[in-house]
Amino acid sequence: MKQERGDARLSVAELRQSILRGEWGSPPELLPITGASTIYQTTKFPSSTIRYHNRYLLLRSEAYFGACSYTADQLDAEVAGQLSGSSLANVIRDDRLPIHIAAMDAYLGVVRPHAENCSEVVDIPAGTPIQRAKLRDALIADMADIRPKRNVALIGVVNPLVEAIRERGGNCLPCDLQLETTEWGDAVEKDMEKVLERADSVICTAMTLGNGTFDRIVQRAAERRIPLTVYAQTGSAAVAPFVGRGVAALLAEPFPFTQFSAGATTLYCYKGGGDG
């Protein structure tokens, strides 16, 4: 499916149905899942009091790992045992949100490779976790074109990204369902509607795909005509079709993510222009 800048907004449900109709290339019935995994990982930087808890579902198809983050109440860690050997079509039809998002991500990662569709490829060099996180988050902030004294809603709080927003003169409005405060003691809002109403621009993580809030963020940014930048580890290939159709810019970081590798990591930058 050829996506043109300026097309109407896309929704996750519409994307899912278009994949099942075979509008993106190879029918998903022909692509098997050869491996399925769940990962529970925590991160805590020495300078921080905050520990991040992350759970990932990974579905391998051909050369790509489709991925979706999830919370402990959404999936059992043993779910991976149900999925290997299935076709992507069958798993995309699964009613469980993180499962069909991971399968959509796997499908689009195979038929629409980042390297062939992005605007720019950037390598983050080897280094310590905090060095690599800061380089990555500086790139996200640059892609978001942050202006001094403008309110930037950050939905999915990553402390180095809070820092990068502030270094560029932006006023960060942090929002997260899991965290209470940032590393600097700023209160973190749990109601994204409040930060979306105040924002001049929005940065969100693709964890919003897994909790079902992504469509609302796209809708609200479009209604207010403010640019939306997405940072995607899980679901990165699933977000790419939204660039120019609700998303202004995307930094895609498919598996293995920076937190799982000390070596160089390849990132894929997409720019859609306008207000998204």
N, C-alpha and C positions, 0 to 999 in steps of 0.2 A: 504494500500500500504506500503510494507516494504521498508524503506529507508536505504541504506547502505552507510557508509562513503566511499568516493572516487567515488560515482556516478557522472555523469555529472551534471553541474549546472542546477538548476530549474528556471523557470520564473513564474511570477504571473499568466500569461495567461495559462500556462501549468497546474499549480496547480488548477486553476478554472475549467478547462475542465476535469481534472482527478476526481475532486469532483463530477461534474455533471454526469460522467460515472459510479459513484458508486465504485470507486477503493479504497476508504478509509474505507468502512464499510457500515453502514446503508444508504440506498438511501436517499438523501436530500429531496426527495418528501415526505418522511414519517415523517419529523421533522418540526412541525409548529413553527412559531414565536408567542409566547403568550403575549409578551409585547414589545413595541418599545418606545424609549425615545430620546429626544435631550437635551443636557446640555450645557449651556454657562457658563463658569467659568473663573475668573481672579485670578491671584496670584501676590502678591507683598510683598516681605520680608522687614521687617523694615530697614535692613541694606542696601537695594538696591534701586536704582532709576528706576529699570526696572519692568514693569508690563507685565506679560504674559497673553495673551488672548487665551483661549482654547475652542473649540467646539467639542462635542462628539455625535456620534450617537450610541445608545445602542440597541441591539436586543436580547431579552431573548428567549432562547430555552432550554427546560428542566432545568438543574441546572446551565447553563452557560450564561453569558452576552457577546455576541459578540460585538465588538466595533471597531469604526474607527473614527479618528479625521478628521475634515474637516474645510475648511475656509468659511467665510460668503458668498462668491460668488459661492460656489459649491452646497450648499443645502439650502432650506428654512427650518426654524425651525419646520414648520408644517408638514414636510415630515413623521414624525413618525406616523401620523394619517393614512397614506396610507399602512403601512407595517404590523401591527399586524394582526394575523389570516392567513397570507400567509404562504406557505411552504417555507423552506429555499431554495429549488431548484428554485422556481420562483424568489426569491429576488436575488439569486446568478446570475441569468440571467439578472438582471437589468443593463442597460448600464451605470448608474451613478456610478462612481468609488467608492466613500466612502460607498455607499449602498451595492455593491456586496462584497467589502472587509469586511464590518461588518458581512455580512451573511456568508462568508467563515470562518471568525473567529468564529462565533457562531457554525457552523457545526463542525469544527475541535476541538473546545473546548469541544463538546459533545462526539465525537467519539474517540478522542485522548487526554484524559485528561492530563494536565500538570503533575499532581502528579504521574502518571503512566509512563511517558515518559521522564522526565527530569533527569539530572545527580545528582542534589542535591536540596533539599528544604531548604530555609533559611527564618527565621522570623525576620522582622524588628520590634523592640519593640515599645510600645506606647511612644509618646513624642510629642514635638512641631513640626510644619511643617519643620522648618530648621534642627532640630535634625534628623528627619527621612529622609529628603532629603540627608543630608550629609552621613548618614550610607548607604543608597541605592546607592549613586553615588560612594562612596568608593568601594563598592562591584563591580560595573560596571568596574571601573578602574582596580581593581585587576583581574577581568576576562579577561580584554583586555591585560594583561601582558605587561604593559607599561615599556619601557626601558629608562634610562636616555639619554637625548639629542636627542631622536628620535621624528620625527614629527608625531603628532597624529591629523588626520582630525576629527573634531567633527561636524557632520552634524545634526543640531538640537541643538541649544545652550541651555544648562542648566548650570547656573553659578556654583552651587556646583560641577558639573562634571568638568568644567574648572579647578576649584581649585584642585580637586582630581588628575587630570592629571598632573598638575604642581607640586603637592606635591611628585609625584613619579619621578620627573625629566624630564617629557616629555614636548615637545614644542607643545602647543595646537594651532591648526589651526581652528578657529571657523568659521562656515558657517551656515547661517540661512536666510530664506526669509523674516522674520518679524523684526528681531532685527538689529540695527545699530552698537551697541557697546556691549561689555561685561560689567559686573559690574565694572571692573577695567579700562575701557576706551579703550580696544583693539578694533580695527575695525573688524567688522564681515563681512566676504566675502559672497556675494550672489550667486556667480557662483561656484557651487560645483566642476566643472571640474578643477578649479584652485587648490583647496585644495587636490583633489584626485590625481592630478599629482605630488604634492610635498610630499605626505604622505608616512610614513613608516608603518603606520597602520591606520585603520579607525574605528571610533565609530559613529553609526548613530542611530537615534530614529526611531520607526516604524511609525511616522508621515509621513515618506517618502512613505509608502504604499498609504496613502490617497492623496498625491499630484502627484503620478505617477513616482517618481524618484527612487524607490527602485531597480528595475531591472538594471538600469544603474549603480548604486553604486555596486551591486553584480558583474556585468560584469567588471567594471573597476578594482575592487579589485582583481578579478581573473586574469585579463590580466597582472597586475603588480605584482601578486603573493605576495600580502600583506594581512594580516589577517583583517577580518571584524567582529566587535562585534556589536550586535544590542541590544539596550534597548527598550523593547516594553511594553507599557501599552496597548493602542489600537492595535489590530491586533496581539497580542502575540501568539495565537494559529496558526494564518496564517503564522507567521514567522518560527515557530518550524520545519516544514518540510524542511526548507532551511539549517538547521544545518548539516554540512558535505557536503552540496551541494551548496556552495557559501557563507555560513556564518560559521565562526569559533566558535563563542560563542553567546549565547542569554541569556539575563536576562529578564524573562517574569514576568510581574506584571499585571495580569488580574483584572478586575473590582471587588470590589471597589478599586480604586487607592489610593495611600498614601495621596493625597491631599483631599480625601473625608472621611478619617477616622483618628481619633486620636488614635485608638487602634492598636494592633499588626497587621502587614500585612505579608502575605505569598508571598515569591518570589520563582521563579523556575529557576534554573540555568541549561543551556544546554551547553555542550562543544562538538565541532565536531572535534577538532584537526587539525593539519596542517595549511595551509594558507586559509582555508575556501573554 
